[in-house]
Amino acid sequence: MQGGHIPLRDLVLLVALVTLAWVGAGRLGGFAVQAVARNEPFRFDAPRMATFWREVVARTALRALSPFGAFEGRMPGPMGDDRPVLLVAEPGSTRHSMAVLALYLRGKGRSRVLTVDCGPIAADLPHRAGFVADHVASFARATGGKPVDVVAFAVGGLAVAWSVRHLEVAPLVHRFVSIGTPWQGTQLAVFGGPRTPWEIRHGAPVLDGLVPPAVPTTAIWGDDDPMVVPAMSAAPTGATCVRIPGGGHHELLLSARVYREVLAALDAADPAP
C-alpha cells in the first residue's frame, strides 16, 4: 500500500478471495447436506471438487455480467414470426444472470427475447408470482398477443409455476422450461433468511399444487446440485425431466448442453390435445 491506496492487483486478489470464500462456503455446506440427505458419507472427491470449482467460476462469472443486465430489459416489438421467449431470473440475481442464454437464443433465431427478475428480494412467493404474471401479460400484448415461451431459473421457476397455477396465466404461456428449480423445495432453505427461504423448504405447504405443471413443462436439473437438496426436487412429476450428469446449480446457466436442451424443449412439437 502506497500513499493510503491499495494497488489494483491487491484489490483484485482481495475481491477474488472474498468471492471464493462466500461462494465456496455455501457450496460446501450444500454438498454436506446433500450427502446427509442421501444417507452417505461426505467425500470431497475429484468429481465433487470439479463441480465445486465449476460452481465457483460460474457464480463469479454471472456476477461479472451485472453491467450487461441493463440491456436485457428492453421490451421487444411485435414484429417477427418466432414465438416470444421470456427469461425469468432467480431472486437476488436480477436479469443479468440470463444474459448469455438470451444471446444464445437470439443467435438461434429467437429474435424476441426479454429477460426479467421476479420482484423484490424480500417478497414472498405469491407476490413474486404476481410480478411474473404482469411480465407475461405485458410481453404477450407487446408481441402481438401470441402466448409466450417462459424459461426460468431456480426460485424464479417457482414464481412462474405459481402464476400459472393460481393466477390464470396458463392461457398466455405456450411452454415452460425450468432450470434448477426446487419444485418441491430444498432442505437448504432452513439456512436462509426470513420469509421466502422458509417458503421453499422441502415439503413446504405453499408448494402444494404446483405439480403436475399446468402447461407443457420441461425441467432441466443437475444431479449434483448443491443448492437443491434433494436434487430430485428439481425433477417434478408430470414434466419432461432432463438430467445433467454431474451438474451443479449456477453452472447450469453457463452450460452449452443446458442451452441446447432449452432450445430443443422450446422447439418441440406441441403435445396432442
C-alpha positions as CSV (number, residue, x, y, z in Angstrom):
1,M,0.0,0.0,0.0
2,Q,1.4,3.4,-1.0
3,G,0.0,6.8,0.0
4,G,-3.0,5.1,1.5
5,H,-4.1,3.5,-1.8
6,I,-4.5,-0.3,-2.4
7,P,-2.7,-1.4,-5.6
8,L,-5.2,-2.7,-8.2
9,R,-3.6,-6.1,-8.2
10,D,-4.1,-6.5,-4.5
11,L,-7.7,-5.2,-4.8
12,V,-8.5,-7.8,-7.5
13,L,-6.9,-10.5,-5.3
14,L,-8.9,-9.4,-2.3
15,V,-12.2,-9.4,-4.3
16,A,-11.4,-12.9,-5.7
17,L,-10.7,-14.3,-2.2
18,V,-13.8,-12.8,-0.7
19,T,-15.9,-14.2,-3.6
20,L,-14.3,-17.6,-3.2
21,A,-15.0,-17.7,0.5
22,W,-18.6,-16.6,0.1
23,V,-19.5,-18.9,-2.8
24,G,-17.3,-21.8,-1.7
25,A,-18.7,-21.9,1.9
26,G,-22.3,-22.1,0.6
27,R,-21.5,-24.8,-1.9
28,L,-19.5,-26.9,0.6
29,G,-22.4,-26.7,3.0
30,G,-24.8,-27.7,0.3
31,F,-22.7,-30.7,-0.6
32,A,-22.6,-31.8,3.1
33,V,-26.4,-31.5,3.4
34,Q,-26.8,-33.3,0.1
35,A,-24.7,-36.2,1.5
36,V,-26.8,-36.4,4.6
37,A,-30.0,-36.5,2.5
38,R,-28.6,-39.4,0.5
39,N,-27.5,-41.2,3.7
40,E,-23.9,-41.4,2.6
41,P,-20.6,-40.1,4.0
42,F,-19.5,-36.7,2.7
43,R,-16.5,-37.1,0.4
44,F,-14.8,-34.2,-1.4
45,D,-13.5,-36.4,-4.2
46,A,-12.4,-35.5,-7.7
47,P,-15.9,-35.3,-9.3
48,R,-17.2,-33.3,-6.3
49,M,-14.2,-31.0,-6.5
50,A,-14.8,-30.4,-10.2
51,T,-18.4,-29.5,-9.5
52,F,-17.3,-27.2,-6.7
53,W,-14.9,-25.2,-8.9
54,R,-17.4,-25.0,-11.8
55,E,-19.9,-23.6,-9.4
56,V,-17.4,-21.0,-8.1
57,V,-16.4,-20.0,-11.6
58,A,-20.0,-19.8,-12.8
59,R,-21.2,-17.8,-9.8
60,T,-18.3,-15.3,-10.2
61,A,-18.8,-15.0,-13.9
62,L,-22.5,-14.3,-13.5
63,R,-21.8,-11.6,-11.0
64,A,-19.3,-10.1,-13.5
65,L,-22.2,-9.9,-16.1
66,S,-24.1,-7.5,-13.9
67,P,-23.4,-4.4,-16.1
68,F,-25.0,-6.2,-19.1
69,G,-28.3,-6.8,-17.4
70,A,-29.5,-3.3,-18.3
71,F,-29.5,-4.2,-22.0
72,E,-31.8,-7.2,-21.3
73,G,-34.8,-5.4,-20.0
74,R,-35.9,-3.8,-23.3
75,M,-39.3,-4.8,-24.5
76,P,-39.1,-6.3,-28.0
77,G,-41.6,-5.1,-30.6
78,P,-44.4,-7.1,-32.2
79,M,-42.5,-7.8,-35.4
80,G,-41.3,-11.4,-36.2
81,D,-42.8,-14.8,-36.7
82,D,-40.8,-16.5,-33.9
83,R,-42.5,-17.2,-30.6
84,P,-41.6,-14.7,-27.9
85,V,-39.4,-16.0,-25.0
86,L,-39.5,-14.6,-21.5
87,L,-36.5,-15.4,-19.3
88,V,-37.1,-15.2,-15.5
89,A,-34.1,-14.9,-13.2
90,E,-33.8,-16.1,-9.6
91,P,-34.3,-13.6,-6.8
92,G,-31.3,-11.5,-6.0
93,S,-29.5,-12.1,-9.3
94,T,-31.6,-9.8,-11.5
95,R,-31.8,-10.3,-15.2
96,H,-28.0,-10.2,-15.8
97,S,-27.7,-13.9,-15.0
98,M,-29.8,-14.8,-18.0
99,A,-27.9,-12.6,-20.5
100,V,-25.8,-15.4,-22.0
101,L,-28.8,-17.6,-22.5
102,A,-30.6,-14.7,-24.1
103,L,-27.7,-14.2,-26.6
104,Y,-27.7,-17.9,-27.4
105,L,-31.4,-18.0,-28.1
106,R,-31.2,-14.9,-30.3
107,G,-28.4,-16.5,-32.2
108,K,-30.6,-19.5,-32.9
109,G,-33.4,-17.4,-34.4
110,R,-35.4,-16.4,-31.4
111,S,-35.4,-12.6,-32.0
112,R,-37.9,-11.6,-29.4
113,V,-36.3,-12.4,-26.0
114,L,-37.0,-10.5,-22.8
115,T,-35.2,-11.1,-19.5
116,V,-36.8,-10.0,-16.2
117,D,-36.4,-10.6,-12.5
118,C,-39.2,-11.8,-10.2
119,G,-39.7,-9.0,-7.8
120,P,-38.0,-7.6,-4.7
121,I,-35.7,-10.0,-2.8
122,A,-37.8,-9.8,0.3
123,A,-41.1,-10.6,-1.5
124,D,-42.9,-13.9,-0.7
125,L,-43.8,-16.4,-3.4
126,P,-47.3,-15.2,-4.2
127,H,-46.0,-11.7,-4.7
128,R,-43.2,-12.9,-6.9
129,A,-45.8,-14.8,-8.9
130,G,-47.8,-11.5,-9.3
131,F,-44.7,-9.8,-10.8
132,V,-44.2,-12.7,-13.2
133,A,-47.9,-12.7,-14.2
134,D,-47.6,-8.9,-15.0
135,H,-44.5,-9.5,-17.1
136,V,-46.1,-12.4,-19.0
137,A,-49.3,-10.4,-19.8
138,S,-47.3,-7.3,-20.8
139,F,-44.9,-9.3,-23.0
140,A,-47.8,-11.1,-24.7
141,R,-49.5,-7.8,-25.5
142,A,-46.4,-6.2,-26.8
143,T,-45.6,-9.0,-29.1
144,G,-49.0,-9.3,-30.7
145,G,-51.0,-11.4,-28.3
146,K,-49.2,-14.7,-29.0
147,P,-48.7,-17.0,-26.0
148,V,-45.1,-16.8,-24.9
149,D,-42.5,-19.4,-24.0
150,V,-41.1,-19.0,-20.5
151,V,-37.7,-20.1,-19.2
152,A,-36.9,-19.6,-15.5
153,F,-34.0,-20.4,-13.2
154,A,-34.2,-21.6,-9.6
155,V,-36.8,-19.9,-7.4
156,G,-37.8,-17.9,-10.5
157,G,-39.3,-21.1,-11.7
158,L,-41.5,-21.4,-8.6
159,A,-42.8,-17.9,-9.2
160,V,-43.7,-18.9,-12.8
161,A,-45.3,-22.2,-11.7
162,W,-47.4,-20.4,-9.0
163,S,-48.6,-17.7,-11.5
164,V,-49.6,-20.4,-14.0
165,R,-51.4,-22.5,-11.4
166,H,-53.1,-19.7,-9.3
167,L,-53.2,-16.5,-11.3
168,E,-54.8,-17.7,-14.6
169,V,-51.6,-17.1,-16.6
170,A,-51.8,-20.5,-18.3
171,P,-53.6,-19.3,-21.4
172,L,-50.7,-16.9,-22.0
173,V,-47.9,-19.5,-21.6
174,H,-47.2,-21.8,-24.6
175,R,-44.4,-23.8,-23.0
176,F,-42.4,-23.6,-19.7
177,V,-38.8,-24.6,-19.1
178,S,-37.4,-24.6,-15.6
179,I,-33.6,-24.8,-14.8
180,G,-32.5,-25.9,-11.4
181,T,-35.9,-25.1,-9.9
182,P,-36.7,-26.7,-6.5
183,W,-40.3,-27.6,-7.3
184,Q,-40.7,-29.5,-4.0
185,G,-38.4,-27.2,-2.1
186,T,-34.9,-27.6,-0.7
187,Q,-33.5,-28.6,2.6
188,L,-31.0,-25.8,2.4
189,A,-33.9,-23.3,3.0
190,V,-33.5,-23.7,6.7
191,F,-30.2,-21.8,6.5
192,G,-31.7,-18.8,4.7
193,G,-33.2,-15.6,5.9
194,P,-36.8,-14.7,6.6
195,R,-39.9,-15.4,4.7
196,T,-39.1,-16.7,1.2
197,P,-36.4,-19.3,2.2
198,W,-38.9,-20.8,4.7
199,E,-41.5,-21.0,1.9
200,I,-39.2,-23.1,-0.2
201,R,-38.1,-25.5,2.4
202,H,-38.5,-29.1,1.3
203,G,-42.2,-30.1,1.6
204,A,-43.4,-26.6,2.4
205,P,-47.3,-26.4,2.1
206,V,-47.1,-23.3,-0.1
207,L,-45.6,-25.5,-2.8
208,D,-48.5,-27.9,-2.8
209,G,-50.4,-28.0,-6.1
210,L,-47.6,-26.9,-8.3
211,V,-47.1,-30.4,-9.5
212,P,-48.1,-31.6,-12.1
213,P,-47.5,-28.4,-14.1
214,A,-50.5,-26.8,-15.7
215,V,-48.7,-26.2,-19.0
216,P,-46.3,-28.3,-21.1
217,T,-43.1,-28.2,-19.0
218,T,-39.5,-29.3,-19.3
219,A,-37.4,-29.4,-16.1
220,I,-33.7,-29.4,-16.5
221,W,-31.8,-30.4,-13.4
222,G,-28.3,-31.2,-12.2
223,D,-27.9,-34.4,-10.2
224,D,-25.1,-32.9,-8.1
225,D,-26.8,-29.6,-7.4
226,P,-25.6,-28.2,-4.0
227,M,-28.5,-25.8,-3.7
228,V,-31.4,-28.1,-4.4
229,V,-31.5,-30.9,-1.8
230,P,-32.6,-33.5,-2.6
231,A,-31.6,-32.9,-6.2
232,M,-34.7,-34.8,-7.4
233,S,-36.8,-31.9,-6.2
234,A,-35.9,-30.2,-9.4
235,A,-37.4,-33.1,-11.5
236,P,-41.2,-32.7,-10.9
237,T,-43.8,-35.4,-11.7
238,G,-45.7,-34.6,-14.9
239,A,-42.9,-32.7,-16.6
240,T,-40.3,-33.8,-19.2
241,C,-37.2,-34.0,-17.0
242,V,-33.7,-33.7,-18.4
243,R,-30.9,-34.7,-16.0
244,I,-27.5,-33.1,-16.4
245,P,-25.0,-35.7,-15.0
246,G,-22.7,-34.1,-12.5
247,G,-24.5,-30.8,-13.0
248,G,-24.4,-28.2,-10.2
249,H,-26.6,-25.1,-9.8
250,H,-25.4,-21.8,-11.2
251,E,-23.2,-23.6,-13.7
252,L,-26.4,-24.7,-15.4
253,L,-26.8,-21.1,-16.6
254,L,-23.4,-21.3,-18.5
255,S,-23.7,-24.8,-19.8
256,A,-23.7,-25.4,-23.6
257,R,-25.6,-28.6,-23.0
258,V,-28.3,-26.9,-21.0
259,Y,-28.7,-24.3,-23.7
260,R,-29.2,-27.0,-26.3
261,E,-31.8,-28.7,-24.1
262,V,-33.6,-25.4,-23.6
263,L,-33.8,-24.8,-27.4
264,A,-34.9,-28.4,-28.0
265,A,-37.7,-28.0,-25.5
266,L,-38.8,-24.7,-27.0
267,D,-38.8,-26.2,-30.5
268,A,-40.5,-29.4,-29.6
269,A,-43.8,-30.2,-31.3
270,D,-46.9,-29.3,-29.3
271,P,-48.4,-32.2,-27.4
272,A,-51.6,-33.8,-28.7
273,P,-54.7,-32.2,-27.1
